[in-house]
Amino acid sequence: MELAALPVEGRSQALRSAPEGLTEAEAARRRLAHGDNELAPPRRSRPLRTLLAQLTHTLALLLWLGARARRPRIADTAFDARRRYMAVTCAEGGATRDFVKGAPEAVVPLTGAPAPAGLDEAVVAAAERGERVLLLALREAGGPLTCLGLACLHDPTRPEVPAAIAACRRAGVRVVILTGDHPATARDDADGARPLLRARSRHPLEFVTMESRPEPLICGYNVHREADRQAMLAALGLTSIAELFSPIPQEVRLGRELRLPAPHSEWALCRHLRELASRNASTRSHLSFLGGGVYEHHIPAVVDSLTSSEELLTAYTPYQPELSQGVLQILFEYQRMLSLLTGLRVVNSSLYDGATAMAEAAWMACAATGRRRVLASSHVWPEWRSVLELYMRGRGVEVAYVAEDPVSGRLDPRSLQESFARPAATFILQTPNSLGILEDLPAAAAVCRQHEALLNVSCYPMMLALLKPPGEVGADIVTCEGQPLGLPLSAGGPSLGVLACAKRLRAFMPGRLVGEVRDIHGQPALALIMERREQQVSREKATSNICSNQAHQAMRAAIYLASLGERGFRELATQCAAKARYLHERLLAIPGVEPAAIGPFFNEFALRLPCPVPVFLERMLERRVFAGLEMDGNLLVAVTEVRARAELDEAAALFAETIGALRQ
């Protein structure tokens, strides 16, 4: 018989006529499964055996409650913050001492040991979390336990704290909050604990400071008691701290206590730190148009989610491939993605940042050509020029700068030709440059080929989504600042250096390469296939003295690019360029504002203002706007995809208003 084809009444009748072997429980389960909720098992008279069993259980429960009521009450409970122990002695277990006046009689570790008899379960649960709450039972002289103190070491709103308070009140125990001996600490502790005790009780709320204790409670960073200090001094054969520091000359000693603010409880300290952080001006509180090599881009949540997993949360070099296939796989994909973007075959697994990558590429060109002269555009970021000069100075390499066309802001090919009057290893060209102008890479590559020099291009990685890869238009080496690829601003670091080169230059490349190999079973695997540092080879054969890499940041970049995909990356770059063009046109409509250069730009542009740029930036900061950077007397403005059109309109209005006020 098909039960599903019957109405409810039919299903009920069918279930009632179930086979003989079907148990009552199974029949009830089937009735509920088929919607026959009105049926219930037939009521039967309970057998005498069941009634006797229930009566026995009831008597056992009453006997257990009576025995529990006769248990000895806690006479003294203390907590040793150094060892995370709860010390318990009972009223019927011998003499006890007041915890305020001395140490407890017995020390019993709660973790891994049976709970002391008579200690309420809620109190035990709170005590076992000693890092969260501190319980102290204080015994009045000559009398039973009448006071249980609870001092909140951390967050007083944790659930075990009110549970412990409730347990104390159920036992008829007065609740006392122990606070610090400093007035400010006592006030903070009282403010933090008072909301927990608003419930009505016949026991009023009390606060007791620890000033009466001859030795303050040891917790937090102050972990040594006077007895501990004396024991350590005795082990050293000394008698005092002064004797310990006697070798230090008096003239270099401070001679006074440190001028530090009053101590705070943890929640008060957190509140204070949040208040201090709120005074900072950041991209979360201000409208930002800052650029200059580091940019505010949206980072998909998946980047933080994946890279924060404990398997990947490391920057350690994967020297052991048998244990590091996951990290090596991500770094390998990073190299492949950056190879596609730069148009060059070889990409190392990362360097420190864009500036050091550019300098390493310059030395790489010197090693490949045997020349000790480097040419660079005068419109490379000033800070990057400093890094380049510092790298080359110690190696005896001359750095000369090539002038740019003052009208277009781009490289002047004739100036580059003149600079090659003396042989040079490479020419470093940054695009976009310090004015935001996109350089003419094919023209620079043609000049470099004439003089058998390498073209070293430092570029903004976001523009590679829309423009031809530098490797396809003549670049031999490409470096990038990888911060825009999924790395937060973080007050300037840590960052990521990208370095790619033609295959013929691989032997001169610094850092490490991840490549495909075969394991002992002939299966494909990944490993570090090239490491030319002085840790792996002799110093004279090393290609670089860089001692580490940015593997974790490279993983972030790989996950960022993978999450966007080719289409999303192109859309992001398009938004950057379109929004920069829109704001550029709005700002040029302001009287007195002119472009600093007329060459093409991507998402960053330079303006000449009719007022001093530092004063203008200060006024805009007062209006909670990072208006840009001063660059050679001009205002450099950067726009990314995170800026909405309403924000661009608001910024344009503030620009016009501030410039108008300064011109008067």
N, C-alpha and C positions, 0 to 999 in steps of 0.2 A: 504494500500500500504506500503511495506517495503522499507523505504528510504535507508537502508544500502545496499540493493541489486541493487540499481540504480547507473549508472555512475554520474559524476559531473553534466553533463548537465541535466540528468533526475532528479537529486535531486533539481537542481535549478528550473526546471519546476514544480516539486511537491510542492516546497515551495511557488512558485508564486500562485499556485492554492490552497492555504491553506483555511481552513474554514473561513466563514465570521466573526466569533467571535474572530479570532486571531488578536491581536493588532500588530501594525507595529513594536514595540520594540521587541515583542516575535518572530515575523517572522525574524527580523534581527539577534536575538540571535541564532535562529535555523540555519540560513544560515551560520553564523560563525562557529557554532559547527560542521557542516557537510562539512567544507572546501570550501564553495562557497564564497571565498573572493572577487571575481570580481564583485559581485552584491552589490549594495548600494540602500538604500531607494530612491524612486523617489523624485526628488527635487520639492518642492512646493513653491509657493510664500508666503513670510512671511506676516502674518496679520498685519494690522496697529496697533493693540493693542500691539504687541511685540515690534515694533519699538519705540512706545511712552514709553514703560517701560524702554528700554535701554537708551533712551535719558534722562529720569528722573534720572536713576542711575548715568549717566555721570555727570549731573549737580550737584548732591549731592556730588559726589567725589571731584569736583572742589571747591565747597563751603567748604568742610571739610579741604582740603589742605590750602585754604586761611585763615581759622580760626586758623589752627595750626601754620602758619607762623607768625600770630600776637600775639601768646602766649608770655608771659614774659620769658626772658632768665634767666637762673640760675645765681644768684649773688654770692652765697657762698654755698659750699657743704663741709661737714666735716664728719668724721667718729670717733665714740667713741669706741675704741677697747675693753673697759671693758664691755660695754652693747651691742655690735654688732649693734649700731644704726648709721643711716646716718642722718646727720643734714643738712637741706636744707632751705635756704631763697631765695626769688626771688627778682629781681631788683625792681619790682613794689610793693613789699609787705612790704616796710618799710626800716628802716636803717639796715645796716649790718656792721659787723666788720671783719677786716682781721683775718683769722684763725691763721696766724703766731703770731699775737699779743694777741689773746684772744679766748674765747670760742664762739661757734656759738650762734645765737640768738634763734633758735628753734631746737628742737630735735624731729625727727619723725622716729619711728621704721618702717623699710621697710618691714620686714617679717610680714605678716598678715595685712598690711595696704596698702591703695592705693598708687601707685607710685606718687611722687611729679610731678606736672605739669611741662612740659618742659624738663624732664629728659629723655634722649634717652633710648630706651628699652635695648640696649646693655649695657649701663652704669648701668641701674637698675639691670640687670641680674648679672653683676660683683659685684655690691655693695651688693646684697643679699647674695652673698657668701663672706661675710666679712672675714671669716677665711682664704680665699685664696688670696684676693686682697684688697688693701686699696686705695680708691679714695679720693682725696682732691682737692677742687676747691679753688683757691687763687684769690682774687680780688685785682687788683691794685688800689692804692689810688685814689679816685675820679673818677674812670673810670668803664666801663662795665667789665664783665668777659672776661679775656684774657688768663687765664692760668689755666689749669686743670692738677694737679699733680697725678701721679699714682705710688704708692709705692708697690712693690710686696712683700708680707709677706712670701709667700711660693714659689711654683714652678712658675716661670714667663712664662713657656711654656704652661700653661693651656689655653684652647681656649678662655675663657672670657677675658683674658688680651689683646691679640691683637684686640678682638672685641671692647673693651672699647677704645683702642687707635684709632681704625678706626672711632668710633663714634665721638671722640674729633676732629679728623681732618676734618670729614665731616662738623662739625659745625664751622670750621675755628678757632679752639682753639689750642693754642700752648701746646705741650706735654712736661712736665717736670717730670723727674724721681727723686723722693725724696729718698735720701740715708741716711745711718747712719752717725752719727757725728764723728765716728772714721775713719781714712784714710783707714784702711784695709777693714772695712765694706762698705765704700763708693765704693771702688774699686770692691769688689765682687758684690755689687748690680749693678754697672754699667756694669760689664762684663756679668751678667746674663740677663740684659734687652736690651743690645745693639742689639743682633740679631733680636729682635722683631721689630726694628724701621729702618731697612735697606731700606724699601720701600721709593721711592722718594716722597717728600712732600715739600711744600713751607715753612713749619714750621720746623726748624732745631731741632735736638735732644739736649736737655739740661739736666744737672744734677745739683741738688741743695741739699746741705747737710742740716741737721736739726740743725746745730750749732746755727743759728740765733734764734731758738725758745727758749724763756726763760724757758720753761718746756718741756723736751723731750717727744716724743710720747710714750705712755704707751702701751706695747704689750708684748706677750710672758710671761716670768716668773716674770718680774718686773711690778707688777699690782697695786702698791700703789703710788699715787701722794703725794706730800708734804702736801696738804690739808687733804688727807686721814690719813696720819701719825699723823698730829696734832689733828685730831678729835679723833683718838684712844687714843692718850696720854691724851687728855682732859677727856675722859671717865674713864681713870684709875686714874685721879687726878695727872698726872705728867706733866712736862713741856718740857722734852727732852728725847732723846733716852739714853743719858748717865745716867740720873736719873733712867731709867727703869732697866739698867744693873748694877746699883750701888751695889747690894748685892753680885755680883761676885768679888772675890778678884783680885786685880790688878796683882798679881804674876802669875795667871793662864790665864790671857788674852793675846791674841796674840800681841796687841799693834801696829799693822800695817795692811795695806790692804793685802788681799790675792794675792799671785803672780800667777795670772791667765793669760792665753794668751788673745790676743785681740779678741773681739767678731766677729762672722761670721754670714752671712745670712744663712738661712736654707739649701739652695742648696750647698753653699760653705762648710757648716759643714758636710753635707752628703758626699761630695767629700772627705773631710779630713778624715772622719771615714772610708770610703772605702780604702783610702790609708793606714791607720793604720792597717786595717784588712788584707790587702795584705801582710803585713810584717810577719804575723803569719805563722808558719809552721804547716800544718794540713794534714790530709789524702787526701784532695783535691789537695794539691800542692806537696805532697811527696809520694813516694812509701812506703807503711807501712807494716811491719811485726811484729807489736806490738801485744801482747797478755796479759798474766798474769791475766786473768779473765774478761777482756773487749776486745771485738773483732769487727773488721770492717766487717760487713755483709751487703749484699744488702737488702734494705727495699722496698718491692713493693709499688707502688704509692697509691694503694687502702688503705693502712694502714693510711697514713696521711690524705687521702681524707675523710675516714669515721670517724676517731677519731677527726677531726677538726670541725665536725658539732656541732652546738651549743647544740644539745640535749645530746651529749656525752662528750663535752669538760668540764669535771669536775672530780675532785678526791674526791668529797664529798661522805661520806658513805651513801648508800641508806637506811636510817632509815625508811622512809615511803614507804612501798611496793606498796601502791595504786598509788603512783606517780612515781615509779622507776622500773616498770616491764622491760623496755628496757635495762637499765643498769644491772639489776639483771640477765636478760637472758644471756647477754654476759659474766658476771662473772661466771654464772653457767656453761656455755660452756667452759670457761677457766678452771674451776675445772675438768670437765670431760676430757678434752684433756690432762691436766697434769697428771691426774690419769692413763690414758692409757700409757703415756710415762714413768712414774715412776714405774708402776706396783703396786701401793698402792691405797687403797679404798678412803682415805680421803685426800683432798687438800684444804687448806684454801684459801681465796680470794686474798691474797697477803701480803707480808711483805716489809720492806724497801729495802733490797738488799741481795745479797748472803751471805755476812759476818754476818749481823745481823740475818739472817735466821738460819745460822749454830749455832750461839751462843744461839738463842732462842730454837733451837732443843736440845742443850746440857742441858739447864735448864729444858726443858720439860722432858728429860730422868731422871734428878735428881728428879723431882717431882713424876714421875711414879714409880721409884725404891726406893726412900727414901735414896739414897746414895749421898754423897757430894764429889765425886771424879770423874774426867773426864779424859779419855785418848784420845790423838790425835796424828795423824801421824806427824812426824817432817817435812814432805814435804807438809804440808798445806801452802798456800800462807802466806808470812810473815805478811802482813797487816791484814789478817783474823785472824791470831794467836793473834795479838794485840787486836782485837775486842773481841775475845773469852776470853782472860785473863781479860779484863776490865769488861765484863759482869759477870764473875764468882767471881772476887775479892770482889765485894760488897756483894755477897751472901754467902761468906765463903766456896766456892767450890775450891778444889785443881785441878789444871790442870797439867798433866804429859804427856810428849811426848815420843812416841815410835820410836825407830831408824829404819831406812830403810836399805835395803841391798845396800852397796855402788857400787856394780857392775851392778846389774839389775835396781837399782833405785826404786824397789818395796818394799812393806812391808815385813819385816822379821818375819815370824810366830813365831819363837822361841823368838824373842824379845817381841812380843806381849804376849806370854804365861808368860814370866817373869814379865811383867808389871802388870799382873793380880794377882800377889802375894798378893796384897791388893785389896779388892773389889772395883769395879768402876761401875758407873751407865751406862756409854756408851763409845764406842770407835768411834772417828770421823776419817773417812778415806776419803780423797779427791782424786777423779779420773776424769780426769788426774791430777797428782800431780804437784808440782812446777817445776819438770823436764820434764813435758809433758808425763810422763809414765802412762799407764793404770794399775790400781791396780787389784789384784786378790781378787775380792769380795767374792766368795764362801769360800776361805780359811779363810778370816777374819771373816765371819759369823760363821763358824764352831767353831773358838776359842771363840767368844762372847757367843755362845750357851752353851759352857762348863761352863762358869762362870756366866751365867744368866744375862748378860749385853746386852744392846741394841746396834745394829750396826747403826751408824749414817753416811750416805754416802752423801758427797757433790760432785756433778757431774756437768759436762758441758752439757747443754741440747741438743746440736747438736749431741752428740755421741749416744743419746738414739734412734736415727733413725736407727742405724745399730747394736747396741749391745742389749743384753737382758736387760729388765728393772731391775733396782736394787732390786725392791721389789720381783721379781721372783727368785733372787739368794740369799736371806737372809737378805736384809736390812729391818730394822724396821722403820727408818725415812730417808727420802731423802730430801735434800735441793739443790737448784740451784741458780745461778746468772742468772736472766732472761733477762739481757741486750741483748744477742744475738737474742732474740725472737722479733725482730721488733723494738728495741729501738736504737736510734742513740747514737754515742759516747758522744756528748755533753760535752766534757771536763770532763768526769767522772760522770755524773749524770744528771737527776735522774735515778734511776735504779729500779729493781724489784726483790723481794725475793720470791722464791718458797719454800713451805714447804708441804710435803706429809707424811702421816704416816699410820700405820696399824689401823684398826677400833678400836681395843681395847685401843688405846692411844688417841682417839679423845677428851676425857674429859680434857686432859692435854695440848691440842694444843692451842697456842696463836692465836690472830687475830679473824677472823670471818669466818663463813661458810654460804654459800647460799644454800638453799635446797628447795625442792618441798613441797608445803602445799596446803590446800583447802581454798577457800574464803568462805564468808558467804552464797554464793549460791551453794556451793559444787563444784565449778569449780576449776581446777588445777591452781596454781599460784606459784610465787617464793617469798621468803622472807629470811631475815637473821635469821637462825635457831639457831645459837650459837654465843654469844659474851661474852667472859669470861675475860673482862678487868675490871679494878677497877672503870671505869665509869659506868659499869652495875652491878657489884657485889661488895661485900666488899673487901677491899684491901688484907686481908689475904687469900681470896678465889680466887683472880685473878690469871690467868695463866701467865699474862704478863702485863707490864706497857706500852707497845707500845700504843700510843695514836692515831695513824692513820694508813692508809694503802696506797697502790699504785694502787688504782682502775683504774685510767686512764692508767697506764702502763700495768696493767693486761689486759685491753681491747685491747691495742695494740698487746699484745702477742697472745690473742685469735684470733684477725683478721689476724695477720701474719700467724699463723698456719693454719687457715681456708683457706687463700688465696693460700698457698702452697699445702695443701692436703697431704695425706700420701705419695703418690708417689713423689711429688715435694720435700717434706722434706727429704725423703731418698736420692733423687738425689743430693740435696744440700750437705748432709753429705758425700756422696760418693766423690763429687768433692773436698771437704775440705781435706779428707784423701788422695786422689790420688795426689793432687797438693802438699801437704806437703811431701809425699813420694818422689815425683820427685825432689823437691828442696833439700831435705835431701841428696839424692844421689849425686846431683850436688855439694853440698858444701863439702861433705866428700871427693870428688876428689881433693880438694885444698890441697896442701902439708901442713902438720902440723895441720890440722883440724881433731878432733876426737870427737866421741859421748861422752857425759857426762855420759850416761847410756845406756845399751843395751836392756832394756825392750821395749815392744811394745808401740807405741804412736798413737795418733789419728791425730791431726792437728797441734801439737806443739811439739817441740823437743829442747833439750839443747845440745850445742856444747862446746868443749874446743878449744880455739884459741891459736895459738902460739904467741900472742901479748896481751897486756893489753886490756881488754874488754872496759873500759871507753874511752880509746884513740881511739879504733876502732869505737865505736859508734859516737864519735865526728867527725871523718873523714868522716864517711858515711853520717852524717847529713849535712855536707858541700856539699855533692853530692846529696842532696835532697832525702835521703833514711832513713827511720826509720828502722834500721837493726834489732831491737829486744830490749830485756831487759836484764840487768845484773841480774843474779840469782846465788848467792853463788859462784861468780867468773866465772860462765859460761855464755854463750850467749843463751838466750831463744828466739827462732824464732817461730812465728805463721803464718800459711797460711790459708786463707779462700777462698771461691768460687769466690771472686771478682778479684783475681789475675789471669791474663791471662798468657799463657805459655811464650809469648814474654817478659812479665815483669819478670817472674821467671828466664829466661835466662839472661836478663839484670842484675838482682840482683846478680846472680851467678858470672857474669863477674866482677861486681864492688866489690864483696866480695874478689875474687881472687886478683884483682889489689890492693885493699887497704891493704889486709893482706900481700901481697908480699912487698909493699912499707914499711910497719911497721917492717917487719922482717929484713930489710937491716940495 
